[in-house]
């Protein structure tokens, strides 16, 4: 039996469900996605920068982790790094005495948010880039600044972008040295995406796979020579706009509410964390259209999942599923069923409602603090002709959301048909979530 469990930091991160990305920097002012590194620092000058607004909006919208692009590929630093002239120190913003990272982490602390920093290893401004040893030392120095001067950092976000330096040679990153710096200076920080703690889901659309395991085989380039399975959960990154940085031409291209809800169902609802990018504009503020959509999104989720119909039901469980089982262990409290969850034979949990109920969504959760084990399940409803499937699935993990066409029934059951080890179901939710006009909320 596999006994792989998350660290306390991984568990807290997965339970948070939603993280916000803030792509902000030189590209915001040059209207680019990837800068060249040749930009003049004088171009960076947000007249109304308000990190408290970022944090307040994130908190109100239900996000618990927020990640700022402290340095993107152009090498421009949002903190006054002593190792480069390409930073806010040489910009006109705040008279050259400003520090966006400081304002960001202070605002996150004020609003009770976990702080994350994106630090690009690719630096198109730094002359030593391409001289692998020299640049790796340079990058370690900058990491050290960020991880010692700003208090507790919850997540360090590395992407794998890489290129050639001025010498024409491709930079070889010393990832293990980078990890060692993070572990030494911020031992509680999670290292994503080119990192051992959180993995990239594999696309920038915000969608996880239907079968999404947090227990994975290690990557030798990241985790070393070990071969035993590890806890390595997925993060789904996607931008609320077509681009990652703010562009004036995209103000009317914000993702629709149905699109965002569909992303939520296929990221958070598939055992992953959703990392939604909301880029500040040239004023240094989250734009009004984006803020409005975030408030709609939060309002929808609160309404859709605010009332669990399953709480009305009498709950019974059996480990003798075979067609119409005989249920012998009646309980009214789902948590009291945990003793029956040691998987030896297929497990069935049945919900009997006082009268027929209408619903279109079932939410399942495992107790992932103790591992992820379910590998085959089905949700069924009772009809005049007997039991029929509402949904079937493979993995559950932190959260599995099955949204289907609306049904009416007086009985529902969850059948765990296969598992890698002890099954511990944390909760079952039954909901009738509102349909949205374009129908994209319905899963295929």
VOZALO-415369 format. One record per residue (C-alpha): y, x, z; residue in one letter; residue number from 1. Coordinates in Angstrom, 3 decimals. Each point is the difference from the previous one (the first is absolute). Example, Ala and Ser with C-alpha at 12.3 -4.5 7.8 and 13.67 -1.06 7.14 Angstrom:
residues 2
[seza [-4.500, 12.300, 7.800], A, 1],
[seza [3.440, 1.370, -0.660], S, 2],
END
This chain:
residues 444
[seza [0.000, 0.000, 0.000], X, 1],
[seza [3.477, 1.251, -0.864], X, 2],
[seza [2.288, 0.252, 3.014], X, 3],
[seza [3.355, 0.874, -1.525], X, 4],
[seza [3.127, -1.314, 1.703], X, 5],
[seza [3.760, 0.279, -0.491], X, 6],
[seza [2.211, 2.141, 2.170], X, 7],
[seza [2.439, -1.954, 2.175], X, 8],
[seza [2.746, 0.866, -2.498], X, 9],
[seza [-2.037, -1.202, -2.978], X, 10],
[seza [-0.876, -3.200, 1.844], X, 11],
[seza [3.627, -0.774, 0.855], X, 12],
[seza [1.012, 0.719, -3.594], X, 13],
[seza [-2.670, -2.307, -1.482], X, 14],
[seza [0.799, -2.794, 2.435], X, 15],
[seza [3.694, 0.183, -0.975], X, 16],
[seza [-0.890, -1.162, -3.560], X, 17],
[seza [3.461, 0.646, -1.505], X, 18],
[seza [1.965, 3.212, -0.546], X, 19],
[seza [3.324, 0.335, -1.803], X, 20],
[seza [0.855, 2.841, -2.378], X, 21],
[seza [3.650, 1.034, -0.443], X, 22],
[seza [0.493, 2.024, -3.174], X, 23],
[seza [3.537, 1.324, 0.381], X, 24],
[seza [1.642, 3.244, -1.021], X, 25],
[seza [1.618, 1.771, -2.903], X, 26],
[seza [-1.828, -2.208, -2.530], X, 27],
[seza [1.812, -3.021, 1.439], X, 28],
[seza [3.277, 1.445, -1.309], X, 29],
[seza [-1.242, 1.443, -3.298], X, 30],
[seza [-1.950, -3.121, -1.035], X, 31],
[seza [-3.197, 2.002, -0.419], X, 32],
[seza [-3.537, -0.221, 1.338], X, 33],
[seza [-0.704, 3.734, -0.021], X, 34],
[seza [2.928, 2.372, 0.345], X, 35],
[seza [0.165, 3.459, -1.525], X, 36],
[seza [1.212, 1.929, 3.037], X, 37],
[seza [3.162, 1.011, -1.832], X, 38],
[seza [2.082, -2.872, 1.386], X, 39],
[seza [3.257, 0.773, 1.786], X, 40],
[seza [-0.193, -0.960, 3.697], X, 41],
[seza [3.473, -1.514, -0.395], X, 42],
[seza [-1.665, -2.936, -1.778], X, 43],
[seza [-1.539, -1.199, 3.269], X, 44],
[seza [2.612, -2.093, 1.763], X, 45],
[seza [-1.070, -3.431, 1.345], X, 46],
[seza [3.215, -1.588, 1.351], X, 47],
[seza [-1.622, -2.575, 2.315], X, 48],
[seza [-3.328, 1.547, 0.965], X, 49],
[seza [-1.507, -2.048, 2.826], X, 50],
[seza [-3.491, 0.973, 1.112], X, 51],
[seza [0.205, -2.686, 2.680], X, 52],
[seza [0.124, -2.592, -2.782], X, 53],
[seza [-3.165, 1.492, -1.504], X, 54],
[seza [-1.779, -0.130, 3.329], X, 55],
[seza [1.252, -3.463, 0.905], X, 56],
[seza [-1.160, -1.472, -3.298], X, 57],
[seza [-3.369, 1.739, 0.280], X, 58],
[seza [-0.529, -1.341, 3.501], X, 59],
[seza [1.032, -3.546, -0.918], X, 60],
[seza [-2.360, 0.049, -2.982], X, 61],
[seza [-2.960, 1.010, 2.167], X, 62],
[seza [-0.338, 3.665, -0.950], X, 63],
[seza [-0.998, 2.393, 2.775], X, 64],
[seza [-0.009, 3.389, -1.772], X, 65],
[seza [2.868, 1.228, -2.187], X, 66],
[seza [-0.172, 3.118, -2.194], X, 67],
[seza [3.062, 1.776, -1.413], X, 68],
[seza [-0.005, 2.432, -2.937], X, 69],
[seza [1.446, 2.936, 1.931], X, 70],
[seza [-0.476, 2.190, -3.097], X, 71],
[seza [-1.063, -1.096, -3.473], X, 72],
[seza [-1.015, 2.163, -2.965], X, 73],
[seza [3.594, 1.048, -0.761], X, 74],
[seza [0.012, 1.910, 3.304], X, 75],
[seza [3.137, -1.666, 1.384], X, 76],
[seza [-0.366, -0.290, 3.769], X, 77],
[seza [1.277, -2.984, 1.951], X, 78],
[seza [0.336, 2.267, 3.017], X, 79],
[seza [2.133, 3.172, 0.277], X, 80],
[seza [-2.846, 2.447, -0.595], X, 81],
[seza [0.878, 3.595, 0.773], X, 82],
[seza [-2.377, 1.171, -2.737], X, 83],
[seza [1.829, -1.401, -3.031], X, 84],
[seza [3.504, -0.804, -1.157], X, 85],
[seza [-1.333, -3.065, -1.788], X, 86],
[seza [0.524, -2.476, 2.831], X, 87],
[seza [2.370, -2.485, 1.598], X, 88],
[seza [1.801, 2.928, 1.629], X, 89],
[seza [1.620, 0.785, -3.352], X, 90],
[seza [0.773, -3.599, -0.913], X, 91],
[seza [3.263, -1.847, 0.680], X, 92],
[seza [-1.839, -2.654, 2.007], X, 93],
[seza [1.120, 0.070, 3.646], X, 94],
[seza [2.078, 3.081, -0.783], X, 95],
[seza [-3.134, 2.093, -0.457], X, 96],
[seza [-0.990, -0.607, 3.622], X, 97],
[seza [-2.319, -2.953, -0.563], X, 98],
[seza [-3.751, -0.198, 0.480], X, 99],
[seza [-1.770, -2.990, -1.577], X, 100],
[seza [-3.293, 0.861, 1.666], X, 101],
[seza [1.665, -0.024, 3.426], X, 102],
[seza [1.639, -3.364, -0.634], X, 103],
[seza [-3.300, -1.358, -1.307], X, 104],
[seza [-2.180, 1.074, 2.925], X, 105],
[seza [2.590, -1.162, 2.532], X, 106],
[seza [0.191, -3.416, -1.660], X, 107],
[seza [-3.789, -0.320, -0.069], X, 108],
[seza [-0.141, 0.854, 3.690], X, 109],
[seza [2.648, -2.612, 0.804], X, 110],
[seza [-1.934, -2.736, -1.790], X, 111],
[seza [-3.438, 1.016, 1.261], X, 112],
[seza [-1.334, 1.281, -3.327], X, 113],
[seza [-2.377, 2.870, -0.648], X, 114],
[seza [1.639, 2.767, -2.029], X, 115],
[seza [-1.514, 1.635, -3.068], X, 116],
[seza [1.316, 2.749, -2.255], X, 117],
[seza [-0.857, 0.588, -3.646], X, 118],
[seza [0.350, 3.692, -0.821], X, 119],
[seza [-0.690, 0.971, -3.593], X, 120],
[seza [-1.793, 3.334, -0.350], X, 121],
[seza [1.358, 0.237, -3.535], X, 122],
[seza [3.522, 1.429, 0.066], X, 123],
[seza [1.715, 0.372, -3.371], X, 124],
[seza [3.060, 1.639, 1.550], X, 125],
[seza [-1.571, 2.737, 2.124], X, 126],
[seza [-0.134, 3.391, -1.838], X, 127],
[seza [-3.154, 1.107, 1.830], X, 128],
[seza [-2.010, -2.960, -1.330], X, 129],
[seza [-2.834, 1.424, -2.093], X, 130],
[seza [-0.224, 3.116, 2.178], X, 131],
[seza [-2.689, -1.709, 2.009], X, 132],
[seza [0.041, 2.065, 3.156], X, 133],
[seza [3.777, 0.146, 0.273], X, 134],
[seza [0.485, -3.685, -0.713], X, 135],
[seza [-2.717, -1.079, 2.421], X, 136],
[seza [1.843, 1.908, 2.738], X, 137],
[seza [3.236, -1.700, -1.068], X, 138],
[seza [-1.640, -3.421, 0.152], X, 139],
[seza [-1.522, 0.701, 3.416], X, 140],
[seza [3.467, 0.914, 1.244], X, 141],
[seza [1.425, -3.298, -1.223], X, 142],
[seza [-2.921, -1.942, 1.475], X, 143],
[seza [0.623, 1.760, 3.290], X, 144],
[seza [3.633, -1.130, -0.013], X, 145],
[seza [-0.993, -3.611, -0.579], X, 146],
[seza [-2.789, -0.022, 2.548], X, 147],
[seza [1.889, 1.678, 2.848], X, 148],
[seza [3.541, -1.375, -0.212], X, 149],
[seza [-0.487, -3.762, -0.223], X, 150],
[seza [-2.314, -1.124, 2.765], X, 151],
[seza [-3.349, -1.672, -0.561], X, 152],
[seza [-1.029, -0.481, -3.629], X, 153],
[seza [-2.814, -2.485, -0.569], X, 154],
[seza [-0.853, 0.754, -3.640], X, 155],
[seza [0.535, 2.954, -2.329], X, 156],
[seza [-0.347, -1.061, -3.635], X, 157],
[seza [-0.995, 2.617, -2.596], X, 158],
[seza [-0.516, -0.802, -3.656], X, 159],
[seza [-1.729, 2.369, -2.367], X, 160],
[seza [2.773, 0.565, -2.546], X, 161],
[seza [-0.105, 3.575, -1.247], X, 162],
[seza [1.539, 2.038, -2.788], X, 163],
[seza [0.992, 3.446, -1.194], X, 164],
[seza [2.708, 2.038, 1.616], X, 165],
[seza [2.787, 2.027, -1.634], X, 166],
[seza [-2.523, 2.831, -0.409], X, 167],
[seza [-2.164, -2.216, -2.244], X, 168],
[seza [-2.849, -0.071, 2.503], X, 169],
[seza [-1.494, -3.132, 1.481], X, 170],
[seza [0.502, -0.283, 3.746], X, 171],
[seza [-3.165, 0.024, 2.119], X, 172],
[seza [0.586, -1.924, 3.205], X, 173],
[seza [-1.505, 1.227, 3.255], X, 174],
[seza [-0.955, -3.453, 1.230], X, 175],
[seza [-1.916, 1.260, 3.008], X, 176],
[seza [3.061, 1.899, 1.210], X, 177],
[seza [2.098, -3.142, -0.418], X, 178],
[seza [-2.523, -2.025, 2.003], X, 179],
[seza [-0.052, 2.619, 2.749], X, 180],
[seza [3.778, -0.208, 0.376], X, 181],
[seza [-0.140, -3.788, 0.330], X, 182],
[seza [-2.869, 0.116, 2.487], X, 183],
[seza [1.730, 2.662, 2.096], X, 184],
[seza [3.460, -1.598, 0.075], X, 185],
[seza [-0.845, -3.717, -0.242], X, 186],
[seza [-3.613, -0.370, 1.186], X, 187],
[seza [0.193, -3.815, -0.080], X, 188],
[seza [1.380, -0.199, -3.534], X, 189],
[seza [-2.156, -1.424, -2.773], X, 190],
[seza [-0.124, 2.103, -3.163], X, 191],
[seza [0.012, -2.014, -3.239], X, 192],
[seza [-0.622, -0.089, -3.093], X, 193],
[seza [-1.030, 3.529, -0.877], X, 194],
[seza [-1.213, 0.188, 3.549], X, 195],
[seza [-3.021, -0.513, 2.242], X, 196],
[seza [1.036, -3.195, 1.823], X, 197],
[seza [1.122, -2.537, -2.635], X, 198],
[seza [-1.032, -0.071, -3.650], X, 199],
[seza [1.693, -1.359, -3.090], X, 200],
[seza [-1.596, -3.186, -1.289], X, 201],
[seza [0.152, 1.348, -3.554], X, 202],
[seza [2.787, -2.001, -1.675], X, 203],
[seza [3.688, -0.833, 0.491], X, 204],
[seza [-0.435, -3.752, -0.481], X, 205],
[seza [-0.740, -0.743, 3.654], X, 206],
[seza [-3.578, -1.146, -0.608], X, 207],
[seza [-3.081, 1.135, 1.881], X, 208],
[seza [-3.553, -0.320, -1.307], X, 209],
[seza [-2.039, -3.073, 0.848], X, 210],
[seza [-2.388, 2.337, 1.843], X, 211],
[seza [2.218, 2.257, 2.136], X, 212],
[seza [-1.637, 2.148, 2.663], X, 213],
[seza [1.888, 1.910, 2.663], X, 214],
[seza [-3.145, 2.078, 0.521], X, 215],
[seza [-0.096, 2.485, -2.860], X, 216],
[seza [-1.532, 3.258, -1.104], X, 217],
[seza [2.382, 2.891, 0.735], X, 218],
[seza [1.939, 1.770, -2.737], X, 219],
[seza [-0.840, 3.728, 0.188], X, 220],
[seza [3.480, 0.964, -1.223], X, 221],
[seza [1.539, -1.881, 2.931], X, 222],
[seza [-2.600, -0.182, 2.762], X, 223],
[seza [-1.774, 3.315, -0.434], X, 224],
[seza [-3.737, 0.565, -0.201], X, 225],
[seza [-1.237, -2.926, 2.105], X, 226],
[seza [-2.208, -2.616, -1.648], X, 227],
[seza [-0.253, -2.711, 2.663], X, 228],
[seza [1.861, -3.252, -0.720], X, 229],
[seza [3.500, -0.251, 1.458], X, 230],
[seza [2.547, -2.715, 0.758], X, 231],
[seza [2.425, 0.222, -2.948], X, 232],
[seza [1.719, -3.355, -0.601], X, 233],
[seza [1.998, -0.985, -3.054], X, 234],
[seza [3.733, -0.518, -0.438], X, 235],
[seza [1.297, -2.109, -2.920], X, 236],
[seza [3.421, 1.129, -1.183], X, 237],
[seza [2.146, -2.101, -2.307], X, 238],
[seza [3.728, -0.500, -0.587], X, 239],
[seza [1.834, -3.300, 0.280], X, 240],
[seza [1.813, 1.082, -3.189], X, 241],
[seza [-1.347, 1.511, -3.246], X, 242],
[seza [1.196, 3.461, 1.114], X, 243],
[seza [-0.349, 1.812, 3.296], X, 244],
[seza [3.691, 0.870, 0.312], X, 245],
[seza [2.857, -2.484, -0.243], X, 246],
[seza [1.324, -0.591, -3.517], X, 247],
[seza [2.852, -2.428, -0.764], X, 248],
[seza [-1.827, -1.346, -3.055], X, 249],
[seza [-2.860, -1.201, 2.212], X, 250],
[seza [1.936, -2.299, 2.320], X, 251],
[seza [-1.425, -3.024, -1.801], X, 252],
[seza [-3.526, 1.412, -0.203], X, 253],
[seza [-1.095, -0.437, 3.616], X, 254],
[seza [-3.640, -1.028, 0.343], X, 255],
[seza [-0.372, -3.730, 0.424], X, 256],
[seza [-1.225, -1.564, 3.223], X, 257],
[seza [-3.328, -1.036, -1.611], X, 258],
[seza [-0.471, 3.580, -1.206], X, 259],
[seza [0.642, 1.430, 3.472], X, 260],
[seza [-2.353, -2.496, 1.613], X, 261],
[seza [-2.688, 0.857, -2.540], X, 262],
[seza [0.477, 3.696, 0.821], X, 263],
[seza [-0.306, -0.786, 3.721], X, 264],
[seza [-3.240, -1.907, -0.515], X, 265],
[seza [-1.467, 2.857, -2.032], X, 266],
[seza [1.161, 2.851, 2.237], X, 267],
[seza [0.183, -1.116, 3.633], X, 268],
[seza [-2.602, -2.610, -0.931], X, 269],
[seza [-2.342, 2.732, -1.227], X, 270],
[seza [-0.120, 2.303, 3.015], X, 271],
[seza [3.068, 2.044, -0.916], X, 272],
[seza [3.576, 0.530, 1.132], X, 273],
[seza [2.781, -1.079, -2.347], X, 274],
[seza [2.769, 2.573, -0.465], X, 275],
[seza [2.825, -1.892, -1.697], X, 276],
[seza [2.892, 2.033, -1.380], X, 277],
[seza [3.483, -1.497, 0.434], X, 278],
[seza [2.560, 2.550, -1.252], X, 279],
[seza [3.532, 0.207, 1.452], X, 280],
[seza [2.846, -0.122, -2.511], X, 281],
[seza [2.945, 2.369, -0.550], X, 282],
[seza [1.890, -1.582, 2.885], X, 283],
[seza [-2.850, 1.096, 2.266], X, 284],
[seza [-1.140, -3.580, 0.630], X, 285],
[seza [-3.049, -2.063, -0.836], X, 286],
[seza [1.261, -2.237, -2.833], X, 287],
[seza [0.543, -3.716, 0.579], X, 288],
[seza [-2.585, -1.174, -2.597], X, 289],
[seza [-2.709, 2.144, 1.579], X, 290],
[seza [0.894, -1.103, 3.523], X, 291],
[seza [-0.069, -3.636, -1.070], X, 292],
[seza [-3.479, 0.422, -1.514], X, 293],
[seza [-1.282, 1.752, 3.119], X, 294],
[seza [1.195, -2.915, 2.131], X, 295],
[seza [-1.736, -2.444, -2.338], X, 296],
[seza [-3.160, 2.087, 0.222], X, 297],
[seza [0.059, 0.078, 3.803], X, 298],
[seza [0.716, -3.719, 0.148], X, 299],
[seza [-2.909, -0.756, -2.282], X, 300],
[seza [-2.476, 2.097, 2.006], X, 301],
[seza [1.128, -1.498, 3.301], X, 302],
[seza [-0.383, -3.513, -1.359], X, 303],
[seza [-3.249, 0.597, -1.892], X, 304],
[seza [-1.820, 1.734, 2.848], X, 305],
[seza [1.739, -1.595, 2.959], X, 306],
[seza [-2.662, -2.626, 0.721], X, 307],
[seza [-3.677, 0.934, 0.180], X, 308],
[seza [-1.980, -3.166, -0.690], X, 309],
[seza [-3.117, 1.678, 1.419], X, 310],
[seza [1.437, -0.374, 3.494], X, 311],
[seza [-0.783, -3.732, -0.218], X, 312],
[seza [-3.698, 0.591, -0.549], X, 313],
[seza [-3.046, 0.253, 2.211], X, 314],
[seza [-1.588, 3.377, -0.702], X, 315],
[seza [-3.707, 0.783, 0.030], X, 316],
[seza [-1.917, 3.113, -0.991], X, 317],
[seza [-3.519, 0.874, -1.012], X, 318],
[seza [-1.931, 3.082, -1.013], X, 319],
[seza [-2.636, -2.116, -1.730], X, 320],
[seza [1.755, -0.930, -3.227], X, 321],
[seza [-2.436, -1.514, -2.490], X, 322],
[seza [1.431, -2.934, -1.884], X, 323],
[seza [0.919, -2.559, 2.661], X, 324],
[seza [-0.182, 2.083, 3.161], X, 325],
[seza [-0.473, -1.312, 3.479], X, 326],
[seza [3.003, 1.142, 2.033], X, 327],
[seza [-0.851, 0.684, 3.585], X, 328],
[seza [2.954, 1.821, 1.561], X, 329],
[seza [2.928, -2.399, 0.056], X, 330],
[seza [3.362, 1.522, 0.921], X, 331],
[seza [3.570, -1.179, -0.179], X, 332],
[seza [1.493, 3.498, 0.176], X, 333],
[seza [-0.788, 2.224, -2.978], X, 334],
[seza [0.400, 3.166, 2.072], X, 335],
[seza [-2.796, -1.221, 2.263], X, 336],
[seza [-2.327, 0.313, -2.986], X, 337],
[seza [0.175, 3.793, -0.018], X, 338],
[seza [-3.331, 0.301, 1.789], X, 339],
[seza [-1.647, -1.671, -2.982], X, 340],
[seza [1.545, 2.374, -2.483], X, 341],
[seza [-2.523, 2.827, 0.172], X, 342],
[seza [-1.332, -0.186, -3.517], X, 343],
[seza [-3.773, -0.232, -0.143], X, 344],
[seza [-0.379, -3.016, -2.290], X, 345],
[seza [2.591, -1.863, -2.062], X, 346],
[seza [2.681, -1.390, 2.271], X, 347],
[seza [1.546, -3.421, -0.463], X, 348],
[seza [3.137, -1.366, 1.688], X, 349],
[seza [0.607, -3.707, -0.546], X, 350],
[seza [3.206, -1.968, 0.516], X, 351],
[seza [-0.258, -3.758, 0.523], X, 352],
[seza [3.253, -1.952, -0.212], X, 353],
[seza [0.672, -3.368, 1.674], X, 354],
[seza [0.866, -1.436, -3.437], X, 355],
[seza [0.130, 1.359, -3.558], X, 356],
[seza [2.621, 2.704, -0.513], X, 357],
[seza [1.688, 1.241, -3.161], X, 358],
[seza [0.352, 3.750, -0.561], X, 359],
[seza [0.103, 2.645, -2.693], X, 360],
[seza [-0.114, 3.328, 1.832], X, 361],
[seza [-2.375, 1.693, 2.432], X, 362],
[seza [0.954, 3.212, 1.832], X, 363],
[seza [-2.712, 2.206, 1.515], X, 364],
[seza [0.491, 3.004, 2.253], X, 365],
[seza [-2.404, 2.542, 1.443], X, 366],
[seza [0.698, 1.804, 3.254], X, 367],
[seza [0.733, 3.245, -1.819], X, 368],
[seza [0.688, 1.907, 3.215], X, 369],
[seza [-3.805, 0.076, 0.188], X, 370],
[seza [-0.532, 0.694, -3.703], X, 371],
[seza [-0.387, -1.794, -3.337], X, 372],
[seza [-3.502, -1.269, -0.752], X, 373],
[seza [-0.140, -3.244, -1.983], X, 374],
[seza [-1.137, 0.579, -3.566], X, 375],
[seza [-0.931, -3.503, -1.156], X, 376],
[seza [1.173, -3.448, 1.109], X, 377],
[seza [0.570, -3.535, -1.214], X, 378],
[seza [2.243, -2.816, 1.190], X, 379],
[seza [-1.470, -3.454, -0.530], X, 380],
[seza [1.113, -3.598, 0.406], X, 381],
[seza [-2.121, -3.038, 0.703], X, 382],
[seza [-0.002, -2.655, -2.726], X, 383],
[seza [-1.944, -3.192, -0.588], X, 384],
[seza [-2.479, 2.044, -1.984], X, 385],
[seza [-0.394, 2.720, 2.634], X, 386],
[seza [1.611, 3.396, 0.526], X, 387],
[seza [1.862, 1.600, -2.895], X, 388],
[seza [1.942, 3.238, -0.313], X, 389],
[seza [3.734, 0.054, 0.574], X, 390],
[seza [0.096, 3.774, -0.510], X, 391],
[seza [-2.215, 3.061, 0.066], X, 392],
[seza [0.876, 3.608, 0.676], X, 393],
[seza [-1.119, 3.472, 0.844], X, 394],
[seza [2.308, 1.700, 2.489], X, 395],
[seza [2.160, -1.482, 2.752], X, 396],
[seza [1.533, 2.767, 2.129], X, 397],
[seza [3.406, -0.558, 1.579], X, 398],
[seza [0.667, -3.143, -2.032], X, 399],
[seza [-1.583, -1.815, -2.931], X, 400],
[seza [1.893, -2.951, -1.447], X, 401],
[seza [-1.878, -2.355, -2.323], X, 402],
[seza [2.423, -2.405, -1.721], X, 403],
[seza [-1.700, -2.590, -2.177], X, 404],
[seza [0.640, -3.488, -1.398], X, 405],
[seza [0.610, -2.525, 2.751], X, 406],
[seza [-3.058, -1.765, 1.505], X, 407],
[seza [-0.648, -2.650, 2.641], X, 408],
[seza [-2.881, 0.220, 2.436], X, 409],
[seza [-1.010, -0.737, 3.575], X, 410],
[seza [-2.092, 3.151, 0.336], X, 411],
[seza [0.427, 3.656, -0.993], X, 412],
[seza [-2.206, 2.966, 0.672], X, 413],
[seza [0.243, 3.755, -0.382], X, 414],
[seza [-3.297, 1.686, -0.779], X, 415],
[seza [-0.313, 3.770, 0.416], X, 416],
[seza [-2.883, 0.894, -2.275], X, 417],
[seza [0.124, 3.770, 0.051], X, 418],
[seza [1.495, 2.694, 2.197], X, 419],
[seza [-0.222, 3.719, 0.656], X, 420],
[seza [-0.100, -0.470, 3.754], X, 421],
[seza [1.101, -2.284, 2.841], X, 422],
[seza [2.172, -2.858, -1.245], X, 423],
[seza [3.040, -0.734, 2.125], X, 424],
[seza [2.150, -2.775, -1.402], X, 425],
[seza [3.426, 0.050, 1.606], X, 426],
[seza [1.288, -3.252, -1.442], X, 427],
[seza [-0.478, -2.707, -2.608], X, 428],
[seza [3.065, -1.804, -1.313], X, 429],
[seza [0.052, -3.151, -2.116], X, 430],
[seza [3.303, -0.893, -1.697], X, 431],
[seza [1.534, -2.293, -2.554], X, 432],
[seza [2.584, 2.327, -1.497], X, 433],
[seza [2.737, -1.438, -2.258], X, 434],
[seza [-0.460, 0.251, -3.728], X, 435],
[seza [2.755, 1.816, -1.865], X, 436],
[seza [1.376, -1.279, -3.269], X, 437],
[seza [-1.474, 2.505, -2.434], X, 438],
[seza [-3.474, -0.115, 1.548], X, 439],
[seza [-0.321, 3.768, 0.417], X, 440],
[seza [-0.958, -0.385, 3.648], X, 441],
[seza [-3.428, -1.216, -1.013], X, 442],
[seza [-2.455, 2.870, -0.052], X, 443],
[seza [-2.318, 0.384, -2.941], X, 444],
END
